[in-house]
Amino acid sequence: MYLIVGLGNPGKKYDLTRHNVGFRVLDLLAGGSDWENKYDAQIIKTDDLILAKPQTFMNKSGIAVSQLLKFYPAAKLVVIHDELDFPVGSMKIMKNLNAAGHNGVQSIIDDLGTKDFIRIRIGVNNAEERGQIPGEDYVLQKFSDNEEELIKEILEKTKQATDMIVTDGLEATQSKFNG
């Protein structure tokens, strides 16, 4: 069983922000299914998969993830999140990596006591447009129209990679998508 967690902030005002790309991938994976509020998250559960969008706000994501893993301790964790160190339109799949300054990921590591989980990092940085905007402010901004086209493509690619992790495993997925 896999627990696929997309990181973001709850509420309409955050819907299309850079910080919420994890939620957007989960919505693609859900395919219009209804979300259930449980374990401080919105979840969809099937026989071999749990999709979860923590509702604790980004910096407290570990609360929801640790609750979910208490109920599903055998689940393999995959966390999908924005990555300010990567340019818009890029994606990389990694495992057993430190938080690299991402507060949502750090919260999960702190609450679980381990960094041994899969992460799909989606690039959200546009150095030309960002300028001197601090990261914590920049990730709460929406994408430009030009960036939105790139993001839609990478969200679909991330959905495909997530599906492949579940069916074919991490190594095969990394070989295909981390080119």
OpenMM code with the backbone's topology and positions (N, CA, C; nanometers):
from openmm import Vec3, app, unit

residues = "MET TYR LEU ILE VAL GLY LEU GLY ASN PRO GLY LYS LYS TYR ASP LEU THR ARG HIS ASN VAL GLY PHE ARG VAL LEU ASP LEU LEU ALA GLY GLY SER ASP TRP GLU ASN LYS TYR ASP ALA GLN ILE ILE LYS THR ASP ASP LEU ILE LEU ALA LYS PRO GLN THR PHE MET ASN LYS SER GLY ILE ALA VAL SER GLN LEU LEU LYS PHE TYR PRO ALA ALA LYS LEU VAL VAL ILE HIS ASP GLU LEU ASP PHE PRO VAL GLY SER MET LYS ILE MET LYS ASN LEU ASN ALA ALA GLY HIS ASN GLY VAL GLN SER ILE ILE ASP ASP LEU GLY THR LYS ASP PHE ILE ARG ILE ARG ILE GLY VAL ASN ASN ALA GLU GLU ARG GLY GLN ILE PRO GLY GLU ASP TYR VAL LEU GLN LYS PHE SER ASP ASN GLU GLU GLU LEU ILE LYS GLU ILE LEU GLU LYS THR LYS GLN ALA THR ASP MET ILE VAL THR ASP GLY LEU GLU ALA THR GLN SER LYS PHE ASN GLY".split()
positions = [
    Vec3(0.0839, -0.1180, 0.0000),
    Vec3(0.0000, 0.0000, 0.0000),
    Vec3(0.0885, 0.1244, 0.0000),
    Vec3(0.0472, 0.2239, -0.0756),
    Vec3(0.1175, 0.3517, -0.0816),
    Vec3(0.0319, 0.4616, -0.0204),
    Vec3(0.0967, 0.5494, 0.0544),
    Vec3(0.0364, 0.6729, 0.1030),
    Vec3(0.1001, 0.7848, 0.0212),
    Vec3(0.0218, 0.8438, -0.0675),
    Vec3(0.0688, 0.9521, -0.1531),
    Vec3(0.0189, 1.0827, -0.0923),
    Vec3(0.1117, 1.1662, -0.0468),
    Vec3(0.0778, 1.2921, 0.0187),
    Vec3(0.1204, 1.4075, -0.0704),
    Vec3(0.0269, 1.4939, -0.1027),
    Vec3(0.0582, 1.6166, -0.1747),
    Vec3(0.0570, 1.7314, -0.0761),
    Vec3(0.1633, 1.8103, -0.0750),
    Vec3(0.1708, 1.9205, 0.0205),
    Vec3(0.1138, 2.0487, -0.0390),
    Vec3(0.0554, 2.1282, 0.0502),
    Vec3(-0.0020, 2.2567, 0.0130),
    Vec3(-0.0675, 2.3187, 0.1336),
    Vec3(-0.1340, 2.4290, 0.1098),
    Vec3(-0.2102, 2.4973, 0.2145),
    Vec3(-0.3578, 2.4889, 0.1814),
    Vec3(-0.4427, 2.4634, 0.2824),
    Vec3(-0.5866, 2.4588, 0.2568),
    Vec3(-0.6430, 2.5989, 0.2335),
    Vec3(-0.7529, 2.6054, 0.1626),
    Vec3(-0.8215, 2.7318, 0.1404),
    Vec3(-0.8075, 2.7809, -0.0027),
    Vec3(-0.9155, 2.8411, -0.0518),
    Vec3(-0.9228, 2.8884, -0.1908),
    Vec3(-0.8108, 2.9860, -0.2264),
    Vec3(-0.7702, 3.0701, -0.1301),
    Vec3(-0.6712, 3.1731, -0.1630),
    Vec3(-0.5346, 3.1134, -0.1989),
    Vec3(-0.5109, 2.9868, -0.1627),
    Vec3(-0.3838, 2.9224, -0.1916),
    Vec3(-0.3902, 2.8275, -0.3119),
    Vec3(-0.5085, 2.8077, -0.3684),
    Vec3(-0.5300, 2.7032, -0.4692),
    Vec3(-0.4250, 2.6963, -0.5790),
    Vec3(-0.3953, 2.8045, -0.6435),
    Vec3(-0.3062, 2.8008, -0.7592),
    Vec3(-0.1683, 2.8605, -0.7298),
    Vec3(-0.1302, 2.8641, -0.6021),
    Vec3(0.0007, 2.9171, -0.5667),
    Vec3(0.1094, 2.8134, -0.5924),
    Vec3(0.2322, 2.8604, -0.5944),
    Vec3(0.3475, 2.7736, -0.6159),
    Vec3(0.3563, 2.6664, -0.5067),
    Vec3(0.3189, 2.7036, -0.3858),
    Vec3(0.3278, 2.6116, -0.2720),
    Vec3(0.2300, 2.4943, -0.2841),
    Vec3(0.1271, 2.5068, -0.3662),
    Vec3(0.0207, 2.4068, -0.3713),
    Vec3(0.0288, 2.3105, -0.4888),
    Vec3(0.1457, 2.2984, -0.5511),
    Vec3(0.1558, 2.2045, -0.6630),
    Vec3(0.1324, 2.0604, -0.6171),
    Vec3(0.1666, 2.0274, -0.4935),
    Vec3(0.1403, 1.8924, -0.4413),
    Vec3(-0.0084, 1.8617, -0.4387),
    Vec3(-0.0889, 1.9570, -0.3918),
    Vec3(-0.2343, 1.9400, -0.3919),
    Vec3(-0.2853, 1.9212, -0.5350),
    Vec3(-0.2295, 1.9965, -0.6279),
    Vec3(-0.2763, 1.9896, -0.7664),
    Vec3(-0.2497, 1.8527, -0.8287),
    Vec3(-0.1343, 1.7929, -0.7977),
    Vec3(-0.1067, 1.6579, -0.8480),
    Vec3(-0.2061, 1.5591, -0.7884),
    Vec3(-0.2353, 1.5721, -0.6595),
    Vec3(-0.3310, 1.4811, -0.5947),
    Vec3(-0.4695, 1.4932, -0.6580),
    Vec3(-0.5081, 1.6149, -0.6947),
    Vec3(-0.6372, 1.6316, -0.7624),
    Vec3(-0.6381, 1.5586, -0.8965),
    Vec3(-0.5265, 1.5614, -0.9685),
    Vec3(-0.5174, 1.4851, -1.0942),
    Vec3(-0.5278, 1.3353, -1.0667),
    Vec3(-0.4568, 1.2890, -0.9643),
    Vec3(-0.4610, 1.1463, -0.9293),
    Vec3(-0.6008, 1.1035, -0.8856),
    Vec3(-0.6727, 1.1930, -0.8193),
    Vec3(-0.8069, 1.1610, -0.7700),
    Vec3(-0.9083, 1.1502, -0.8826),
    Vec3(-0.8830, 1.2188, -0.9928),
    Vec3(-0.9710, 1.2088, -1.1085),
    Vec3(-1.1156, 1.2455, -1.0814),
    Vec3(-1.1391, 1.3420, -0.9954),
    Vec3(-1.2757, 1.3860, -0.9671),
    Vec3(-1.3450, 1.3117, -0.8552),
    Vec3(-1.2786, 1.2152, -0.7931),
    Vec3(-1.3382, 1.1446, -0.6784),
    Vec3(-1.3561, 1.2406, -0.5619),
    Vec3(-1.4475, 1.2068, -0.4731),
    Vec3(-1.4758, 1.2917, -0.3575),
    Vec3(-1.3757, 1.2677, -0.2459),
    Vec3(-1.3304, 1.3760, -0.1851),
    Vec3(-1.2370, 1.3710, -0.0734),
    Vec3(-1.3135, 1.3577, 0.0569),
    Vec3(-1.2577, 1.2826, 0.1501),
    Vec3(-1.3139, 1.2631, 0.2837),
    Vec3(-1.2212, 1.3322, 0.3838),
    Vec3(-1.2778, 1.4041, 0.4795),
    Vec3(-1.1973, 1.4692, 0.5829),
    Vec3(-1.1715, 1.3715, 0.6969),
    Vec3(-1.0422, 1.3397, 0.7178),
    Vec3(-1.0036, 1.2411, 0.8180),
    Vec3(-0.8557, 1.2584, 0.8496),
    Vec3(-0.8175, 1.2408, 0.9763),
    Vec3(-0.6763, 1.2464, 1.0182),
    Vec3(-0.6110, 1.3807, 0.9845),
    Vec3(-0.6817, 1.4917, 1.0024),
    Vec3(-0.6306, 1.6251, 0.9687),
    Vec3(-0.5906, 1.6358, 0.8218),
    Vec3(-0.6607, 1.5624, 0.7371),
    Vec3(-0.6301, 1.5641, 0.5941),
    Vec3(-0.7573, 1.5374, 0.5147),
    Vec3(-0.7518, 1.5702, 0.3875),
    Vec3(-0.8526, 1.5230, 0.2935),
    Vec3(-0.7924, 1.3977, 0.2322),
    Vec3(-0.8678, 1.2878, 0.2353),
    Vec3(-0.8134, 1.1617, 0.1856),
    Vec3(-0.9099, 1.0930, 0.0894),
    Vec3(-0.8513, 1.0100, 0.0063),
    Vec3(-0.9240, 0.9133, -0.0764),
    Vec3(-0.8516, 0.7816, -0.0579),
    Vec3(-0.9235, 0.6778, -0.0187),
    Vec3(-0.8615, 0.5480, 0.0068),
    Vec3(-0.9185, 0.4432, -0.0873),
    Vec3(-0.8272, 0.3671, -0.1480),
    Vec3(-0.8658, 0.2496, -0.2269),
    Vec3(-0.7996, 0.1294, -0.1608),
    Vec3(-0.8067, 0.0134, -0.2227),
    Vec3(-0.7481, -0.1062, -0.1629),
    Vec3(-0.5970, -0.0969, -0.1456),
    Vec3(-0.5286, -0.0330, -0.2400),
    Vec3(-0.3823, -0.0308, -0.2338),
    Vec3(-0.3216, 0.1092, -0.2346),
    Vec3(-0.4050, 0.2104, -0.2132),
    Vec3(-0.3575, 0.3471, -0.2259),
    Vec3(-0.4363, 0.4411, -0.1357),
    Vec3(-0.3649, 0.5336, -0.0743),
    Vec3(-0.4283, 0.6414, 0.0010),
    Vec3(-0.3721, 0.7723, -0.0535),
    Vec3(-0.4589, 0.8582, -0.1002),
    Vec3(-0.4200, 0.9925, -0.1411),
    Vec3(-0.4529, 1.0851, -0.0255),
    Vec3(-0.3629, 1.1772, 0.0084),
    Vec3(-0.3873, 1.2655, 0.1227),
    Vec3(-0.3355, 1.4059, 0.0971),
    Vec3(-0.4213, 1.5039, 0.1292),
    Vec3(-0.3845, 1.6451, 0.1265),
    Vec3(-0.3964, 1.6961, 0.2708),
    Vec3(-0.2842, 1.7117, 0.3423),
    Vec3(-0.2905, 1.7613, 0.4803),
    Vec3(-0.3617, 1.8961, 0.4873),
    Vec3(-0.4439, 1.9129, 0.5891),
    Vec3(-0.5181, 2.0369, 0.6084),
    Vec3(-0.4631, 2.1163, 0.7269),
    Vec3(-0.3408, 2.0876, 0.7645),
    Vec3(-0.2763, 2.1487, 0.8809),
    Vec3(-0.1902, 2.2688, 0.8429),
    Vec3(-0.1931, 2.3111, 0.7192),
    Vec3(-0.1049, 2.4104, 0.6602),
    Vec3(0.0342, 2.3511, 0.6439),
    Vec3(0.1048, 2.4039, 0.5457),
    Vec3(0.2314, 2.3465, 0.5006),
    Vec3(0.3284, 2.3163, 0.6143),
    Vec3(0.3535, 2.4132, 0.6996),
    Vec3(0.4596, 2.3992, 0.7991),
    Vec3(0.4271, 2.3000, 0.9099),
    Vec3(0.3064, 2.2464, 0.9113),
    Vec3(0.2657, 2.1459, 1.0101),
    Vec3(0.2210, 2.0164, 0.9415),
    Vec3(0.2674, 1.9925, 0.8211),
    Vec3(0.2273, 1.8750, 0.7433),
    Vec3(0.2547, 1.7439, 0.8153),
    Vec3(0.3572, 1.7409, 0.8968),
    Vec3(0.3937, 1.6192, 0.9687),
    Vec3(0.2845, 1.5690, 1.0613),
    Vec3(0.2015, 1.6590, 1.1125),
    Vec3(0.0919, 1.6183, 1.2017),
    Vec3(-0.0006, 1.5208, 1.1295),
    Vec3(-0.0475, 1.5614, 1.0112),
    Vec3(-0.1399, 1.4766, 0.9349),
    Vec3(-0.0716, 1.3488, 0.8870),
    Vec3(0.0517, 1.3605, 0.8377),
    Vec3(0.1220, 1.2432, 0.7848),
    Vec3(0.1452, 1.1408, 0.8959),
    Vec3(0.1865, 1.1861, 1.0129),
    Vec3(0.2106, 1.0908, 1.1226),
    Vec3(0.0803, 1.0250, 1.1681),
    Vec3(-0.0307, 1.0994, 1.1688),
    Vec3(-0.1598, 1.0387, 1.2027),
    Vec3(-0.1977, 0.9315, 1.1012),
    Vec3(-0.1810, 0.9606, 0.9747),
    Vec3(-0.2149, 0.8637, 0.8703),
    Vec3(-0.1298, 0.7378, 0.8833),
    Vec3(-0.0016, 0.7548, 0.9105),
    Vec3(0.0862, 0.6382, 0.9216),
    Vec3(0.0607, 0.5574, 1.0489),
    Vec3(-0.0002, 0.6181, 1.1500),
    Vec3(-0.0415, 0.5405, 1.2683),
    Vec3(-0.1527, 0.4427, 1.2308),
    Vec3(-0.2423, 0.4860, 1.1415),
    Vec3(-0.3534, 0.4005, 1.0997),
    Vec3(-0.3144, 0.3062, 0.9866),
    Vec3(-0.2127, 0.3434, 0.9099),
    Vec3(-0.1672, 0.2619, 0.7974),
    Vec3(-0.0148, 0.2468, 0.8064),
    Vec3(0.0352, 0.1783, 0.9097),
    Vec3(0.1798, 0.1734, 0.9348),
    Vec3(0.2611, 0.1018, 0.8264),
    Vec3(0.1989, 0.0166, 0.7484),
    Vec3(0.2720, -0.0555, 0.6442),
    Vec3(0.2806, 0.0233, 0.5127),
    Vec3(0.2132, 0.1373, 0.5070),
    Vec3(0.2109, 0.2152, 0.3825),
    Vec3(0.3479, 0.2723, 0.3503),
    Vec3(0.3822, 0.2697, 0.2224),
    Vec3(0.5048, 0.3329, 0.1730),
    Vec3(0.4720, 0.4784, 0.1426),
    Vec3(0.5484, 0.5691, 0.2007),
    Vec3(0.5187, 0.7119, 0.1905),
    Vec3(0.5848, 0.7756, 0.0684),
    Vec3(0.5030, 0.8499, -0.0078),
    Vec3(0.5495, 0.9332, -0.1181),
    Vec3(0.4972, 1.0742, -0.0922),
    Vec3(0.5866, 1.1720, -0.0889),
    Vec3(0.5491, 1.3114, -0.0649),
    Vec3(0.5781, 1.3924, -0.1905),
    Vec3(0.4767, 1.4641, -0.2387),
    Vec3(0.4884, 1.5476, -0.3581),
    Vec3(0.4821, 1.6930, -0.3125),
    Vec3(0.5833, 1.7722, -0.3508),
    Vec3(0.5874, 1.9104, -0.3015),
    Vec3(0.6596, 2.0036, -0.3979),
    Vec3(0.6406, 2.1326, -0.3738),
    Vec3(0.7083, 2.2367, -0.4497),
    Vec3(0.8561, 2.2393, -0.4120),
    Vec3(0.9392, 2.2809, -0.5076),
    Vec3(1.0828, 2.2885, -0.4821),
    Vec3(1.1370, 2.4195, -0.5380),
    Vec3(1.1746, 2.5086, -0.4483),
    Vec3(1.2248, 2.6399, -0.4858),
    Vec3(1.3653, 2.6333, -0.5448),
    Vec3(1.4370, 2.5235, -0.5225),
    Vec3(1.5722, 2.5081, -0.5777),
    Vec3(1.5718, 2.4636, -0.7242),
    Vec3(1.4551, 2.4303, -0.7787),
    Vec3(1.4448, 2.3827, -0.9169),
    Vec3(1.3639, 2.4820, -1.0000),
    Vec3(1.3975, 2.4966, -1.1281),
    Vec3(1.3217, 2.5885, -1.2133),
    Vec3(1.1811, 2.5365, -1.2442),
    Vec3(1.0929, 2.6305, -1.2739),
    Vec3(0.9555, 2.5972, -1.3120),
    Vec3(0.9585, 2.4970, -1.4266),
    Vec3(0.8772, 2.3936, -1.4144),
    Vec3(0.8664, 2.2948, -1.5206),
    Vec3(0.9586, 2.1757, -1.5049),
    Vec3(1.0299, 2.1683, -1.3933),
    Vec3(1.1188, 2.0538, -1.3706),
    Vec3(1.0637, 1.9672, -1.2573),
    Vec3(1.1138, 1.8448, -1.2491),
    Vec3(1.0680, 1.7501, -1.1473),
    Vec3(1.1781, 1.6480, -1.1240),
    Vec3(1.1941, 1.6071, -0.9993),
    Vec3(1.2933, 1.5047, -0.9670),
    Vec3(1.2388, 1.4162, -0.8554),
    Vec3(1.2660, 1.2856, -0.8676),
    Vec3(1.2201, 1.1866, -0.7699),
    Vec3(1.3405, 1.1403, -0.6898),
    Vec3(1.3297, 1.1495, -0.5575),
    Vec3(1.4416, 1.1140, -0.4710),
    Vec3(1.3903, 1.0405, -0.3471),
    Vec3(1.4840, 0.9814, -0.2738),
    Vec3(1.4484, 0.9123, -0.1498),
    Vec3(1.5575, 0.9373, -0.0466),
    Vec3(1.5163, 0.9404, 0.0800),
    Vec3(1.6088, 0.9493, 0.1927),
    Vec3(1.6954, 1.0756, 0.1843),
    Vec3(1.6296, 1.1881, 0.1687),
    Vec3(1.6951, 1.3160, 0.1481),
    Vec3(1.6541, 1.4115, 0.2600),
    Vec3(1.7471, 1.4987, 0.3030),
    Vec3(1.7072, 1.5962, 0.4046),
    Vec3(1.6098, 1.6971, 0.3453),
    Vec3(1.5535, 1.7821, 0.4294),
    Vec3(1.4465, 1.8725, 0.3874),
    Vec3(1.4930, 1.9825, 0.2925),
    Vec3(1.6210, 2.0133, 0.2908),
    Vec3(1.6770, 2.1162, 0.2019),
    Vec3(1.6027, 2.2490, 0.2153),
    Vec3(1.5640, 2.2833, 0.3383),
    Vec3(1.4988, 2.4113, 0.3632),
    Vec3(1.3490, 2.4145, 0.3443),
    Vec3(1.2877, 2.3025, 0.3062),
    Vec3(1.1421, 2.2988, 0.2864),
    Vec3(1.0749, 2.2695, 0.4202),
    Vec3(1.0011, 2.3663, 0.4723),
    Vec3(0.9422, 2.3528, 0.6062),
    Vec3(0.8373, 2.2429, 0.6166),
    Vec3(0.7603, 2.2211, 0.5113),
    Vec3(0.6616, 2.1130, 0.5132),
    Vec3(0.7281, 1.9771, 0.5221),
    Vec3(0.8336, 1.9576, 0.4442),
    Vec3(0.9083, 1.8322, 0.4475),
    Vec3(0.9787, 1.8170, 0.5824),
    Vec3(1.0345, 1.9267, 0.6351),
    Vec3(1.1007, 1.9205, 0.7652),
    Vec3(1.0029, 1.8800, 0.8746),
    Vec3(0.8811, 1.9288, 0.8671),
    Vec3(0.7778, 1.8912, 0.9635),
    Vec3(0.7514, 1.7408, 0.9583),
    Vec3(0.7463, 1.6847, 0.8390),
    Vec3(0.7243, 1.5407, 0.8238),
    Vec3(0.8427, 1.4635, 0.8810),
    Vec3(0.9638, 1.5054, 0.8474),
    Vec3(1.0836, 1.4387, 0.8999),
    Vec3(1.0849, 1.4446, 1.0525),
    Vec3(1.0546, 1.5613, 1.1078),
    Vec3(1.0547, 1.5778, 1.2543),
    Vec3(0.9502, 1.4881, 1.3207),
    Vec3(0.8285, 1.4858, 1.2654),
    Vec3(0.7205, 1.4083, 1.3275),
    Vec3(0.7383, 1.2577, 1.3101),
    Vec3(0.7989, 1.2158, 1.1981),
    Vec3(0.8203, 1.0724, 1.1750),
    Vec3(0.9519, 1.0236, 1.2335),
    Vec3(1.0458, 1.1142, 1.2525),
    Vec3(1.1775, 1.0756, 1.3015),
    Vec3(1.2628, 1.0082, 1.1954),
    Vec3(1.2297, 1.0298, 1.0693),
    Vec3(1.3067, 0.9710, 0.9590),
    Vec3(1.2886, 1.0546, 0.8330),
    Vec3(1.3881, 1.0471, 0.7465),
    Vec3(1.3797, 1.1071, 0.6131),
    Vec3(1.3726, 0.9991, 0.5057),
    Vec3(1.3507, 0.8759, 0.5490),
    Vec3(1.3505, 0.7612, 0.4593),
    Vec3(1.2128, 0.7427, 0.3946),
    Vec3(1.1833, 0.8317, 0.3010),
    Vec3(1.0607, 0.8219, 0.2221),
    Vec3(1.0878, 0.8842, 0.0861),
    Vec3(0.9991, 0.8547, -0.0081),
    Vec3(1.0133, 0.9036, -0.1451),
    Vec3(0.9601, 1.0466, -0.1530),
    Vec3(1.0333, 1.1290, -0.2254),
    Vec3(0.9889, 1.2667, -0.2491),
    Vec3(0.9879, 1.2947, -0.3982),
    Vec3(0.8810, 1.3569, -0.4441),
    Vec3(0.8749, 1.4073, -0.5805),
    Vec3(0.8752, 1.5592, -0.5690),
    Vec3(0.9831, 1.6183, -0.6161),
    Vec3(1.0069, 1.7617, -0.6018),
    Vec3(0.9755, 1.8314, -0.7336),
    Vec3(0.8811, 1.9248, -0.7302),
    Vec3(0.8365, 1.9955, -0.8498),
    Vec3(0.8915, 2.1381, -0.8466),
    Vec3(0.9702, 2.1728, -0.9484),
    Vec3(1.0309, 2.3054, -0.9545),
    Vec3(0.9295, 2.4166, -0.9713),
    Vec3(0.9463, 2.5229, -0.8900),
    Vec3(0.8538, 2.6365, -0.8948),
    Vec3(0.9274, 2.7702, -0.9067),
    Vec3(1.0583, 2.7678, -0.9215),
    Vec3(1.1355, 2.8921, -0.9214),
    Vec3(1.1502, 2.9480, -1.0623),
    Vec3(1.1334, 3.0776, -1.0746),
    Vec3(1.1611, 3.1505, -1.1975),
    Vec3(1.2513, 3.2670, -1.1570),
    Vec3(1.3811, 3.2458, -1.1657),
    Vec3(1.4790, 3.3426, -1.1158),
    Vec3(1.4624, 3.4801, -1.1800),
    Vec3(1.4258, 3.4844, -1.3084),
    Vec3(1.4088, 3.6129, -1.3769),
    Vec3(1.2951, 3.6940, -1.3172),
    Vec3(1.1832, 3.6294, -1.2874),
    Vec3(1.0678, 3.6999, -1.2330),
    Vec3(1.0767, 3.7193, -1.0819),
    Vec3(1.1432, 3.6284, -1.0152),
    Vec3(1.1475, 3.6325, -0.8692),
    Vec3(1.2274, 3.7507, -0.8170),
    Vec3(1.3434, 3.7748, -0.8741),
    Vec3(1.4285, 3.8829, -0.8248),
    Vec3(1.4682, 3.8586, -0.6803),
    Vec3(1.4446, 3.9562, -0.5951),
    Vec3(1.4858, 3.9499, -0.4539),
    Vec3(1.3713, 3.9119, -0.3602),
    Vec3(1.2614, 3.8605, -0.4131),
    Vec3(1.1470, 3.8220, -0.3289),
    Vec3(1.1883, 3.7060, -0.2395),
    Vec3(1.1710, 3.7190, -0.1069),
    Vec3(1.2050, 3.6073, -0.0167),
    Vec3(1.1246, 3.4817, -0.0513),
    Vec3(1.1878, 3.3655, -0.0357),
    Vec3(1.1242, 3.2384, -0.0703),
    Vec3(0.9892, 3.2178, -0.0074),
    Vec3(0.9757, 3.2523, 0.1221),
    Vec3(0.8485, 3.2282, 0.1923),
    Vec3(0.7351, 3.3135, 0.1352),
    Vec3(0.7677, 3.4256, 0.0730),
    Vec3(0.6655, 3.5075, 0.0072),
    Vec3(0.6426, 3.4601, -0.1367),
    Vec3(0.7503, 3.4245, -0.2030),
    Vec3(0.7430, 3.3844, -0.3431),
    Vec3(0.6567, 3.2598, -0.3626),
    Vec3(0.6695, 3.1608, -0.2743),
    Vec3(0.5932, 3.0369, -0.2920),
    Vec3(0.4433, 3.0575, -0.2724),
    Vec3(0.4028, 3.1690, -0.2141),
    Vec3(0.2608, 3.1978, -0.1958),
    Vec3(0.2020, 3.2774, -0.3125),
    Vec3(0.2843, 3.3022, -0.4141),
    Vec3(0.2369, 3.3702, -0.5338),
    Vec3(0.1865, 3.2687, -0.6365),
    Vec3(0.0989, 3.3168, -0.7232),
    Vec3(0.0487, 3.2331, -0.8321),
    Vec3(0.1466, 3.2377, -0.9488),
    Vec3(0.1358, 3.1392, -1.0346),
    Vec3(0.2192, 3.1333, -1.1540),
    Vec3(0.1706, 3.2336, -1.2577),
    Vec3(0.2627, 3.2841, -1.3382),
    Vec3(0.2237, 3.3686, -1.4511),
    Vec3(0.1530, 3.2801, -1.5540),
    Vec3(0.0888, 3.3421, -1.6507),
    Vec3(0.0196, 3.2645, -1.7545),
    Vec3(0.1172, 3.1744, -1.8300),
    Vec3(0.2357, 3.2262, -1.8615),
    Vec3(0.3360, 3.1452, -1.9320),
    Vec3(0.3821, 3.0280, -1.8462),
    Vec3(0.4053, 3.0532, -1.7173),
    Vec3(0.4485, 2.9473, -1.6264),
    Vec3(0.3395, 2.8420, -1.6083),
    Vec3(0.2156, 2.8853, -1.6077),
    Vec3(0.1038, 2.7931, -1.5847),
    Vec3(0.1013, 2.6832, -1.6902),
    Vec3(0.1365, 2.7150, -1.8131),
    Vec3(0.1434, 2.6124, -1.9178),
    Vec3(0.2504, 2.5081, -1.8847),
    Vec3(0.3664, 2.5531, -1.8398),
    Vec3(0.4729, 2.4605, -1.7992),
    Vec3(0.4300, 2.3760, -1.6804),
    Vec3(0.3633, 2.4399, -1.5860),
    Vec3(0.3201, 2.3696, -1.4649),
    Vec3(0.2182, 2.2619, -1.4987),
    Vec3(0.1247, 2.2914, -1.5847),
    Vec3(0.0257, 2.1900, -1.6226),
    Vec3(0.0941, 2.0677, -1.6827),
    Vec3(0.1975, 2.0899, -1.7640),
    Vec3(0.2713, 1.9783, -1.8235),
    Vec3(0.3446, 1.8971, -1.7172),
    Vec3(0.4106, 1.9654, -1.6238),
    Vec3(0.4882, 1.8926, -1.5226),
    Vec3(0.3959, 1.8250, -1.4213),
    Vec3(0.2795, 1.8815, -1.3954),
    Vec3(0.1837, 1.8151, -1.3061),
    Vec3(0.1367, 1.6835, -1.3675),
    Vec3(0.1104, 1.6840, -1.4969),
    Vec3(0.0696, 1.5608, -1.5650),
    Vec3(0.1837, 1.4589, -1.5645),
    Vec3(0.3054, 1.5058, -1.5883),
    Vec3(0.4218, 1.4174, -1.5839),
    Vec3(0.4397, 1.3599, -1.4434),
    Vec3(0.4168, 1.4417, -1.3417),
    Vec3(0.4285, 1.3957, -1.2026),
    Vec3(0.3211, 1.2925, -1.1712),
    Vec3(0.2014, 1.3129, -1.2233),
    Vec3(0.0948, 1.2135, -1.2062),
    Vec3(0.1383, 1.0796, -1.2662),
    Vec3(0.1944, 1.0838, -1.3857),
    Vec3(0.2407, 0.9612, -1.4508),
    Vec3(0.3519, 0.8941, -1.3698),
    Vec3(0.4438, 0.9745, -1.3176),
    Vec3(0.5529, 0.9199, -1.2363),
    Vec3(0.4997, 0.8569, -1.1082),
    Vec3(0.4022, 0.9207, -1.0470),
    Vec3(0.3432, 0.8669, -0.9237),
    Vec3(0.2744, 0.7341, -0.9515),
    Vec3(0.1981, 0.7289, -1.0593),
    Vec3(0.1341, 0.6030, -1.0982),
    Vec3(0.2390, 0.4935, -1.1199),
    Vec3(0.3516, 0.5294, -1.1823),
    Vec3(0.4554, 0.4310, -1.2111),
    Vec3(0.5251, 0.3840, -1.0833),
    Vec3(0.5432, 0.4715, -0.9864),
    Vec3(0.6015, 0.4301, -0.8581),
    Vec3(0.5163, 0.3187, -0.7980),
    Vec3(0.3855, 0.3369, -0.8016),
    Vec3(0.2927, 0.2393, -0.7420),
    Vec3(0.2958, 0.1069, -0.8184),
    Vec3(0.3058, 0.1136, -0.9503),
    Vec3(0.2993, -0.0106, -1.0289),
    Vec3(0.4350, -0.0761, -1.0516),
    Vec3(0.5405, 0.0045, -1.0713),
    Vec3(0.6705, -0.0492, -1.1120),
    Vec3(0.7832, -0.0256, -1.0130),
    Vec3(0.7584, 0.0511, -0.9089),
    Vec3(0.8608, 0.0761, -0.8075),
    Vec3(0.9433, 0.2011, -0.8325),
    Vec3(1.0225, 0.2363, -0.7332),
    Vec3(1.1002, 0.3598, -0.7341),
    Vec3(1.2097, 0.3608, -0.8393),
    Vec3(1.2914, 0.2562, -0.8447),
    Vec3(1.4083, 0.2580, -0.9330),
    Vec3(1.3690, 0.2701, -1.0797),
    Vec3(1.2696, 0.1956, -1.1222),
    Vec3(1.2246, 0.2038, -1.2614),
    Vec3(1.1704, 0.3435, -1.2923),
    Vec3(1.1005, 0.4013, -1.1966),
    Vec3(1.0430, 0.5345, -1.2162),
    Vec3(1.1524, 0.6397, -1.2229),
    Vec3(1.2508, 0.6302, -1.1339),
    Vec3(1.3621, 0.7233, -1.1389),
    Vec3(1.4366, 0.7137, -1.2711),
    Vec3(1.4574, 0.5932, -1.3202),
    Vec3(1.5268, 0.5743, -1.4470),
    Vec3(1.4541, 0.6434, -1.5615),
    Vec3(1.3216, 0.6362, -1.5593),
    Vec3(1.2435, 0.6964, -1.6680),
    Vec3(1.2297, 0.8477, -1.6542),
    Vec3(1.2080, 0.8981, -1.5318),
    Vec3(1.1706, 1.0386, -1.5144),
    Vec3(1.2833, 1.1296, -1.4659),
    Vec3(1.3908, 1.0768, -1.4132),
    Vec3(1.4999, 1.1631, -1.3648),
    Vec3(1.6093, 1.1817, -1.4693),
    Vec3(1.5718, 1.1837, -1.5960),
    Vec3(1.6685, 1.1915, -1.7048),
    Vec3(1.7476, 1.3149, -1.7161),
] * unit.nanometer
topology = app.Topology()
chain = topology.addChain("A")
for resn in residues:
    res = topology.addResidue(resn, chain)
    for name in ("N", "CA", "C"):
        topology.addAtom(name, app.Element.getBySymbol(name[0]), res)
